[in-house]
Amino acid sequence: MAPPMRILFGLLTFVTIGMIIGALSQLAFIRKLEESYGIPHWSNDKEAEILRLGYVKPEVLSWSPRIILLHNFLSMEECDYLRAIAHPRLQVSTVVDTKTGKGIKSDVRTSSGMFLSPEERKYPMVHAIEKRISVYSQVPIEHGELMQVLRYEKNQFYKPHHDYFSDTFNLKRGGQRVATMLLYLSDNVEGGETYFPMAGSGECSCGGKFVKGLSVKPIKGNAVLFWSMGLDGQSDPNSVHGGCEVLSGEKWSATKWMRQAVHT
């Protein structure tokens, strides 16, 4: 090889090696930036994985009533898992009878649903979700009721209501409901918003209509945490909420109610 060619070849080799080293350095720098901004690299940290640290993004929607939207609260696999467990056992949903505390059928609520069993609560994926709910709500797992999974089909809804109890029967089984976590399990739903008529100061969309208040669109993986009790420890009448009419698709959700004391 002629001397000029050897020099040129050497320069090209040097430049190529330099570019490779530069690219690797840049990747390492980007990785450090991601870690500093919370993009998760769990590295076998089971606790961080259960809590989805770096994925869950809280957004305060209202301070009175207290409503927090938790983006990316569930993985897509977790959403599909809950739906798969529930689907074979769906029944017409009921509401609580204020006189007896028992579930009764009502035109106030037109969905279908089911409750996970105490045994299913111990399943690894369900337990991970329950632990995540407990950490983000700051309410112990044992204060939570069994999770309910719901399906709303076209034209189905849940009229505005309160989650706190007005009967004495249910209060004996763990006290008043303190907070509720709503988990959205499906996409491609038109309508089906969660509606808070006493929150916000403007208008929002609810089942294709514009109404006064605040609404949350059901996006798969997101969750809404809201409080039925105020900071004074009293039931908050402004926590009234409902499920808007589904216009198309199926709205799947899961509900977790949390009590003042251990639920029995």
N, C-alpha and C positions, 0 to 999 in steps of 0.2 A: 504494500500500500504506500503510495507517495506521501511524503511528509505533509503537504497541505491537506490531504484527505484524512490523515491520521489526526491532525489538529481539529479539523471540522467534526470528525466522528467523536473525538474526546469532548468537544464543546457541547455537541448534541446530547451525549450521555450525561454530562454534568447538569445540563438544563433539565433533562427528563427526571433525573434523580431529585433535583431541587424541587420540581413541580410535585412529585409524589410526596416528598417530605412536607411541603407546604400544604398540600391537600389534607394529609393526615393531621397536621397541626390544627388546621381550620376545623376539622371534624371534632377534634378533642375540645377546642374552644367552644364550639356550638353546643356540645354535650354539657359542658360546665354551665353555659348560659341557660340551657333548658332546666338543669337541676336547680339553678338559682331562682328561676321563675316558676318552679313547682311542677313542671312537666314530669310525670312519674317515671322513675326507673327504680322499681321496688327492691331489686337485688335480694330476693328471698326474704323480704321483710313482710311476714304474714299479717301483722297488725295493720301496716300501711295498705296492704292489698285489700283486706276486709273493709277498711274505711274508704277505699278508693281515693286516697290522698293525691292531690294534684289534678284529679278529674272533677270532683264535686265542686261546683262554684255557687256559693250562696248569694242570693239577691233579695234584699229587703223590699217587699212590695208595699207594705203598710205597717205603721207602728200602732195604730188603733183602728181596728183590731190588729193584732200582731200576725203578719202573714209573711213567710219567707219562702221564696222559690229556690229549690235546690237543683241546679242544672246537672245533668249526667249522674244522678244519684244512683241509678241502677245500670248495670251492663245490659247489652241486648240479650245475652244468654240468660241472665236472671229474669228479665221480663218474660221471655219465652218459656222458661221453666215454670214460673208461677201460673201462666196461662195453661200449660200442659197439665199441671196437677189439678187445676180447677175444672177444666172443660167437661169431663165426664160426670161431674157431680153438681152441676148448676141447677138451681131451683129458683122459683119466683121469689124475689126479694120481699122482705117484710120490714115493718117499722115497729118501734117499741110502743106497746100499750101503756099509757101513763098510769092506768089503774092497777095493772097486774105486773108490769115490767116484762111481759112476754112479747114475742114477736107475732105480729098479725099482718095480714095482707092489706094493702091500701093503694088507692089510686094516686097517692102522693108520690109513690116510688114505683117505677115500672120496669126496673131492671131485673136481671137474674144474677144469682150469686151463690157463694158457699163459704164456709169457714174452714181454714186449715185445722187439723186435729192437733192435740197436745203432742202426739208422737211425731207428726210432720214438722212441728216447731223445732225439733231436735236435728232435723236433716241439716247437713253442713251448709248448703247454700241458703236455706231459710234462716238458719241461726246467724249466718253472716249478715244477712239483710237486717234481722232484728237487732243485732249488735250495732250496726251502722245507724239505725233509727234511734237507738238509745243514746249513742254518743252525740249525734247532731241535735237531738231534742233535749239532751241532759235529763232524761227521765229513765230510771232503771228498767231493764228488760222485764223484770218480774211485775212491774206495774202495768204492763201492756196487756190488752185483751188479745184473744186469738185473731190472727190476720184474716180479713175477709177479702175475697177476690170477686169482682163484679164485672158483668158484661152489659153494656147498653147498646141495643141495636137501633136501627132507624126509627125515629119518632119517640124513642124512650127518653126519660128524664127523671129528675128527682127535684121536687119543688123545694124552695128555700125552707130551711129548718135549722135548729140548733143541735149540736152534738151533746151538750150537757143534759143531765137528767132532771126531770121535774117530778119523778116518783121516788118513793122511799125504798122500794124493793131493790132496785139496781144500786142505790147508794150503799147498801149493806155489803156489797161484793167488791169493795175496793175504793169506796168514796166516789167523788165526782170525777167526771172526765176533765182532764186538764188540757190536753192538746190532741190534735189529730194529724197524722201523716197520710197524705194521699199520694200513691205511687201510680204513674201512668205507664201502662204496659203495651200500648199499641200505637201505631202511626196511621197516617192516611185517613184521619177522621175529620169530617166537616161538622162544625157545631160541637156539642158535648163539652163546652167550657165549664170550669168550676167558677161559680158566680158568687160574689160577695156584694150584696146590694148596699151595705152600710160602709164599705171601704172606698177610699179614693174620693175625688171631687168632680170627676168628669163622667163621660159615657164610655161604655164598652160594648163589645159584641157578645151576644148570648143567643145561641141557636138561630143565627141569621137575623136577629133584631138588635137594634141599638137601645140600650137601657142604661139607667143611672147606676154607677157603682164601678166595680173592678172585676175583671174576669181573667182566668188563666187558661190558655190553650193546652189541651192534652197532647204533650209531645213525649214519645216513647223514651223512657229512661229518666225523665224529670220527676220531681216530687214537690209537693206543696206541704209545708208545715204551718199550721195555724193553731192559735191558742183559744180555747173556750173559756179560759179564766183570765181575768185581768191581773195586773201587778198587785192589786189590792186583795187578791185571793177570792174575789167574788166572780160568779158567772158573768161573762161578758155578752150582753144582748147583741152587740155589734158583730159578734162572730157568726151571725146567721149566714148561711150559704146554701147553694143548691147546685144541681147538675143540669146544665142547659140541654135542650133537646138535641139529639143527634140527627143531623141532616143526611149524612151518608157515611158508609163504613160502619165499623164496630169499635166502640170505645171500651177498652179493657182497663181496669184500674184495681188497685189493692188499697185497702184502708186499714190503718192501725190506730186504734184509740188507746190513749194512755191515761191512767188514773192517778188519784192522789196517793193511794196506798197500794199494797200488793193485791192484784186482782185474783179472786178465787172463783 
